[in-house]
Amino acid sequence: MHPNTIALLLITLGLGTTVTFASTHWFLAWMGLEINTLAILPLMAQSHNPRAVEATLKYFLTQATAASTLLFATTTNAWLNGQWDIQNMSHPLPITLFTLALALKIGLAPLHIWLPEVLQGLDLGTGLIMSTWQKLAPFILLLQIYPTNSTLLIILGLTSTLIGGWAGLNQTQLRKILAYSSIAHLGWMVLVLPFSPALTLLTLIMYLIMTFSTFLVFKLNNATNINALATAWTKAPALTALMPLVLLSLGGLPPLSGFMPKWLILQELSKQDLALTATLAAFTALLSLFFYLRLSYAMALTMFPNNPTSTAPWRFQSSQITYPLALSTMATILLLPLTPTITALLTL
């Protein structure tokens, strides 16, 4: 694809999200989501292989279904309330439809079936956009109606953390593992959304940073399955040594940055007298941690059979570790000591 075309599509992608961010009218918010969807479709299908085209078609049908449900919910709300203001949603029917439409749009369980299949058909660069940027606009809309449907959000959150951990256990394809990882993280965000929107926003930011690091490392190593990680040390030895820490941070293991949002979410759930919910969420986090441990073991603790007389590829490369990758990796590993400062900012 021509660079100018890619630049135009990325600008349109940003425009769609910005329109949704800035809108107070339901129709404008829906229009921003549609611009977002239409802009990413050519990026998904640019490789022209059948798997990518299939993934693009699945994504289009899913997003069209979610968008039509969303438009139906907002029209029903306008019919009942007489106005299109986003903040003015009080009837349970449009609120439930709206929440389920956004859950389908971002891939929350049990409406998650499309996400692993779509992500598996994409290259890692487009998969990164799908797992990060495409989640922002729907979450902004969810944040604006959060007080009204706490039971549904808790059910969606717990189901997502459970399925995201459980279904990822038997995967060998990295993109499917990252898809289930995304589902589990989205579940944690939705779980605390009715009680602390600021904490949901913090979890979303940490998820974006950690996912950005993970996708870039896999792209640097050109790895698409677990076996390919065993040769990563020949391409970037320093990064291979740090990558297990990034993966364990994704799993929420202390003392890494990924532990911070899980810690604060469990604390908030306990404050809301939801000890059982917090316990179930903590147990489901162990499922996710197991497959992150598998990836860490494959990447850092196994060595692929190699010819000792050959020269490792990293000796021929000047520098592939870019500044964004280095900064995001450091943030993924080292932010836990800043928890008191971040907590104080959340309470402002």
Phi, psi and omega in degrees: 000142182294140181304323179295323178294317178298317179298318179296319180293321179293322177295319178296322177299314177296322180296317180300314179295319180296320178299317179294319179300319190271353188272145170246356181255135184300323183293321177294319179298317178297320180296320177298319178297322180292319176300317178302313182295313183293331182287329184274342183301313177296327178294324181289325186264009188292337181282345175064013174272156186302325181295320179292320179294320177298316179297320179297317180294317177299317180296316181298314181295319180295312182293326177295320177297314180296319182293320179293321176296319178297316180294322177296318180296317181290325177293319177298319179297317178295324178295322182280322186258342178085007177208163186256015183291134182297322184288344186260076175233116184232335182281135184295330183295305179295329179295315180295315178298318181297315180296317180293324178296317179289328176296320176294324184292321182263348175095035175283141175292146004271020179256036190255356193305325184289330192296310179299321181293319180293314182295327179294332181274357184255160170283168188293329179294311177292326176298325177296316178298318181297321186276345184241289188298322184289348179272344190291308185299312177299324180293325177298321178291320177298322181297336184275346179236020190300329188287352195262347186217056187294321182297313180298319180294321179295319178297314179298319181295312180295319178298320181292318179295323180291309183290322178300324177278317186290313184289339179279352186294323187256021181268146174244345178274128186296323183292326176290322177298317179293328177295313179292327174299318178298318180298316180296317180294320177298324177299317177298319180296315183290329182300320184262356184302318181293341187253329182209090178300327180296322179291324174299318179296319177298315179298321178296317180296317179295321177298317180298316182295313183293319180293322177301313179299314184296313180298318182294322179294316178296323178292321178298321180272357182053044184258131177238350175220172187296322182298327181293340180290337183293338179263007185296329184294337179284343184260318181211086186300317182295318180292324178296327178289328181275335188300321176303325178294321177297316181294319179290330174294320174301324179283350178084031181273128175288152006262040183267167187299326182296343178288331186302306181297322179295319178300310182292325179293315178297322178296317180294318178297322178295322178296330181272013180061037177244054184297321180295317177299316179297320180295316178297319179296320180295321179294320180292333178296332179293328178297314178297320182299328181297314182283339171292323176296322176301314180296319179297319179297315181295328186275320190248339187247003174238150180235126180289141177302129184218162178276116186295341180275352181279160178260131182296143183301332184295340179288340181265356184252137182289297178198115178257348182276104185277166181298316177301320179294317180297316181294316181293325178294317178297318179295325180294332187261324198247012186273350185301321178299342180273007183306314179301319179296315181294320178297319178296321178294325180294329184273357180292000000 
